[in-house]
Amino acid sequence: MNASSPSPAQNRATTTATLYGGVTNRRVTVRDLATAKQRGEKWSMLTAYDALTAGVFDEAGTPVLLVGDSAGNCHLGYETTVPVTMDQMVMLAAAVVRGTKRAMVVADLPFGSYQESPAQAMHNAARLMKDAGVGAVKLEGGERSARSIELLVEAGVPVMAHIGLTPQSVHALGGYPVQGRGDEAAHQLLRDAKAVQQAGAFAVVLEAVPAELARQVTEQLTVPTVGIGAGADCDAQVLVWTDFAGMTAGRVPKFVKQYANLRAVLGDAARAFAEDVRTSAFPAAEHTFH
């Protein structure tokens, strides 16, 4: 190392500053994420579906926000992600873009918006970039989606791939089972990971994959891996915000860590408001015009 070369510690500090608040005059880019992979810096990604919540996460320094079709389950009242439409994704993604300044905003291509052909994928990815203003799109599938990824990347659309458990295939999978168990399944997942990287994906989500296999994929890929239920060795981690913040009712997946209990907070607030109204404690004089 010559005198002008930055030390590993300086490199780590630079990347951390880039991803976690040091850069305020531009959005995080795919180059920032590639540099983080090279320097061993891990990063977080959260889902967001509206401007207000996205703004909170953006202000907290979250470098990547995913407008996921998980909005179907946790925002729109559907049982799965399958019913989510392109029009809904464009509306939600546009709100997230408007509510943020520096996070990279990635939006899911919903079920039925890209499986027919690479041309269909291009048409709908262009909608998300032009009408919503997102910086990248995400689509599910490994080898089967490689042609679509390649076309999008060639056209200038950054693509995040998603392999392992692919929720849009819930009916074909018969639920949400862990993927990649057993030699054959593990080899297929490795092939999928290499196929999407070869096609040009800038990152790969690994969902519900054994930790040992996820570590192997992460070591073999040059692009970042984003884990959700895939162990601690991925380059990044993503959680659905309603899960991690304790808004989801009932049971949450095993891989979720709840960092807050907003469902209880909001419930207590609603009950306190109702009691104040019932007893005429609200509105008080300071809340009243004369």
N, C-alpha and C positions, 0 to 999 in steps of 0.2 A: 504494500500500500504506500503510495507516495504522499507527500505532505499535503497536496491539494485534495486528496480523496477523502470523503467523509468516512468517519468511523462507523462500525455497525451500530453503536449507540446513537450516533447522530442520524443515521438512516432511519432507525426505529422512531426517533423523536419526530423526524420530518413526516413520516407516514402517519403517525398518530395525530399530529397536528392537522394533516390534510383530511383525515377521515373523521375526526372528532372535534371539529370546531375551529381549527386554525385558519381555514379558508372560508371567507364570508362573501367574497365577491363573485363566486361562481358555484355551480353545482358539482357535486362529486361525479366523477366520470369512470368509465370502464378502465381507463389507464391508471387511475388511483387505486382501483381494486386489484389490478394486475401487479402494481408495485407492492401493494400490501402482501400479496402472495409471495413475491420474491423475497421480501424482507421478514417474512414470518409473522406479520401483524394480523391479528384476528379482528373481525368486525361483526357488528350485529345488524340484523334486518328485522323490521316489524311490519305487520300489515297495517293498513290504514284505509278508510273508506269515506272520509269526509274531511273538509278543510280544517275544522277546529281541532280534531284529534291529531291530524297530520301535523298541524302547526306546533302542537305540544311536543311531539316526537322530534320534529325538526329542531326546535329550540333546545331540546335535550342533547342534540348532537348526533342522533341516529343517522348514519351515513346513507342507508338505503331503505326506502319505503316500498313495500309491495302492495299494490292495489289488487288483492287476490280475489279470485272467484269464490273464495271462502266467505265473501260477503253474503253469498247465498245462505249459508248456515247461520251466520252470526249477526247479520244485518238486515236481511230481507225476509227471513222467516221460512226459508225452504229447508227441507230435510237433508238435501245434498247440494253439491255445486252444479249439478247437471242443468237445472232450469235457467241459470243465469244467462242473460242475453248480451249481445254486443252493445246494444243501446244502453243497458244498465252499466256495463263496464266503462263505456265512454263517459257517462255522466259522473260516475264515482271517481274515475281517474282524473277528470278535469278538475273536480273539487279538490283533490289531494294536491295537484300541481298548483292550483291557485293558493292553497294554504301553506305552501312551503317555499323556501328560498334556496336551500343548499343541498338537500338530500337528493340523491338520484331516485327518480320515481319509475318503478317497473310495474307494468300492468299485465295481468293474465289475459291470454286469449282464451275465452270460455269454450265450453264443449260445443262442438258443431261449427266453430268459426275457422278451423284450420285443417281438420282431418280429411276433408274432401280432396284437396290438392294444394300444392305449393302456391298456386295462383290465388286460391282462396285465402291462404294464410297471409300472403302479401297484401291483398286488398284490406283485410281487417287490421293487420298491423299498421298499415298506413293510416287507417281511421284513428287508431289510438295515438299515433304520433302527431297527426295533423289536427284532429278535432279535440283531443284531450291534452296534448302537449307533453306526453310522457317521454322519458329518455331511453326506454328499452321495453321489450315485451318478454313474457315468459310463456312457454308452452310445454306440454307434457309429452313424454315419449322419448325413447332412445333411438335405436336404429330406424324405427318406423317413421320418425320425424326428421331424420337427418336431411332429407332433400329439401324440406320446407325451411329448415334452419339455414341451409346453405344459400338458398335463394334470398332469404331475408337479409342475411349478412352481406351478400353481394350487392344488394340494393341499398345498403347503408343503415339497416335496422339492427341495433344491438339486441342479441337474443340470450336470455337466461334459460337454460334447459332444466327439465324436472324429470328425474327418473326415480326408480324404486317404487314406492307406493304412489300411484297416480290417482288422486281422488275422483277425477272425471270418469275413471273406469270402475267405479264402485260396484256397478251392477255386474260387470264381467268378472270382477274379483270376488264377488260375494261378500263384500264388506271392506274392512280396512286391515288386512293381515300384514304382518312384517314380510318384507320382500328380501330375496337374496340368500335365503337359508338353503343349505345344500350345495353341492359342488356345481351342478348344472345351473341353478339359479344364480349363484355367485358369478360364474363365468359369463352368463348373459348380462348381468348388471355391469360387469367390467367392459364388455363389448359395447353396451349402450353408452357408457361414460366416454369411452374413446371415440365412439361414432359422433356424438354431439360435439365433442371438442374438435374433432377433425372437420366437422361441418362449419365450425366458426363460433360456437357458443362462447360467451365471455365468462360464464360461470355455470355451475351445475348444482341444482338442488338435489339432495339425497334425502328422501323421506322414508322413515320406518325401515331402516337398514341396519343389520348387525354392526356394532361398533368396529369390530375387527375388519370387516369388509369395507366399511366407510374409510377407515384409516388407509387401507390398501389403495382404494380409489384415489384418495387425496394425495398419496405419495406418487402415484403414477401419472396424475394429470398435471399440466402446467397452468391450468386455469383454476380459479378458486372453487372450492366445494362449499355449499351452504347446507348445513345439517338441520334436520328437524326430526328428532328421534333417531339420530345416526351417530351418537356418541360425541366425545369431546375433541376428537382429532380433526374434525373438519376445519376449513379455513374460516368459516363464519357460521353463525347460528341464526335461525329465524323462528319466531313464534307468532301465532295469531294474537292480536292485541287483546281481544276480549278474554282469551284464555289466560295470558300472562298477568293481566290486571285484575283478574277475579270477577269479571262480568258474566262469564258463562255459567248458566245454571246447571246443577247436577254434576255428573262425573266428567272429568276432563281426561285427555289421553295421558298415558304414563309419562311421556317425555316432557310434559308441561311442568314448569315451576311457576307458581303464582307469586308475583312480587307485590301484590296489593289485593285488597278485597273491596273493589269499587261497588260491587253489587250490594254489599252490606251498607257501605257509606251512603249510596243513593237511596236505598230503602229507608235508612234511618232519617235521612233528610226529608223524604216524602212524608213519612209519618209525623215528623216534627212540624212540617208545614200544615198538614191536615189538622193537627191538634191546635195549632195557633189560629187557624181559620175557625175551627169549631168553637173556640173560647173567645173569639174576637180579639186575640192578642196581636193578630196581623190583619190589616196593616195598622201599624202604630203611627204616632204623630210624625216621626221622621220619614215615613214612607208616604205621606199624604200631602197633596197640594191644597193651597187656600187662595 
